[in-house]
Amino acid sequence: MTALTNIHRREGRMVKGREIAELIDRNPGTIRNQMQSLKALGLAEAVPGPRGGYKATAEANQILDLDHGGEEVAVPVVRNDVTVGGVSASEIAFNKVMCSQQCGSVPKLL
């Protein structure tokens, strides 16, 4: 979602699935599947065809809180119910978005 939003805001055009795949080092088929999930949740729109692609909806922009001015947001890292000090997250990839009760994620820590 972040890759989609960043490209769309920077370039002001629909974003191809293969662009997202290249940026986040994933298979284009995986991106198409994720985009279907995001569309079902009302977080992405798609336009078919050679000039088409994807873009985030207004709801997605609101959820991502893109109006916070680009400053870093402090999020505690907790492992086994213990807050871990001295680390920060550079990326959080959500691998399940269809069910909010079972949303899984994989953080990349520094």
C-alpha positions in Angstrom: 0.0 0.0 0.0 2.8 2.4 0.9 4.6 1.7 -2.4 1.4 2.3 -4.4 0.7 5.5 -2.5 4.3 6.8 -2.8 4.5 6.3 -6.6 1.0 7.7 -7.2 1.6 10.8 -5.1 5.0 11.4 -6.6 4.1 10.9 -10.3 0.4 11.6 -10.3 -0.6 8.7 -12.4 -2.0 5.2 -12.1 0.6 2.7 -10.9 1.3 -0.6 -12.7 1.5 -3.8 -10.6 4.9 -4.6 -12.0 6.2 -1.3 -10.8 5.2 -2.1 -7.3 6.6 -5.6 -7.6 10.0 -4.3 -8.8 10.1 -1.7 -6.0 9.3 -4.2 -3.2 11.0 -7.2 -4.8 7.9 -9.3 -5.2 6.3 -11.3 -8.0 3.8 -9.3 -10.1 1.2 -12.1 -9.5 1.6 -11.6 -5.7 1.0 -7.9 -6.2 -2.1 -8.5 -8.3 -3.5 -10.8 -5.5 -2.7 -8.1 -2.9 -4.4 -5.4 -5.0 -7.5 -7.6 -5.2 -7.6 -7.7 -1.4 -7.0 -3.9 -1.1 -9.8 -3.3 -3.7 -12.2 -5.6 -1.7 -11.4 -3.5 1.4 -12.0 -0.3 -0.5 -8.4 0.8 -0.2 -7.4 0.7 -3.8 -9.0 1.4 -7.2 -8.0 -0.3 -10.5 -8.4 0.8 -14.1 -7.8 -2.0 -16.7 -5.9 -1.5 -19.9 -2.6 -0.3 -21.2 -2.9 3.1 -19.6 -4.5 1.7 -16.4 -3.1 0.6 -13.1 -3.9 1.1 -9.5 -4.3 4.1 -7.1 -5.1 4.4 -3.4 -8.5 5.6 -2.4 -9.1 8.6 -0.1 -9.9 6.1 2.7 -6.5 4.5 2.3 -4.8 7.9 2.5 -6.8 8.7 5.6 -5.8 5.3 7.2 -2.2 5.8 6.3 -2.4 9.3 7.9 -0.5 10.9 5.1 -1.2 14.3 6.4 1.2 14.0 9.4 3.9 16.0 7.5 6.3 13.2 6.8 7.8 13.1 10.3 8.7 9.8 11.9 6.1 8.2 14.0 7.3 6.3 17.2 5.9 2.8 17.4 7.1 0.6 20.2 8.5 -2.8 19.3 7.1 -5.6 21.5 8.3 -9.2 21.6 6.8 -11.8 23.9 4.9 -9.0 25.7 8.2 -7.1 26.5 9.1 -3.8 24.9 12.4 -4.0 23.0 14.6 -0.9 23.3 17.2 0.4 20.9 15.4 -0.7 17.7 13.3 1.0 15.1 11.2 -0.3 12.3 12.3 0.7 8.8 9.4 -1.1 7.1 6.3 -3.1 8.1 4.9 -5.4 5.5 1.3 -6.7 6.1 0.9 -10.2 4.6 -2.8 -10.7 5.5 -5.3 -7.9 5.0 -8.5 -9.7 4.3 -9.4 -10.3 7.9 -8.8 -7.6 10.4 -8.8 -10.1 13.3 -5.9 -12.1 11.8 -3.8 -9.4 10.1 -0.2 -10.6 10.0 2.8 -8.5 9.5 6.6 -8.8 9.1 8.6 -5.9 10.4 12.1 -5.0 9.2 14.1 -3.7 12.1 17.2 -1.6 12.3 
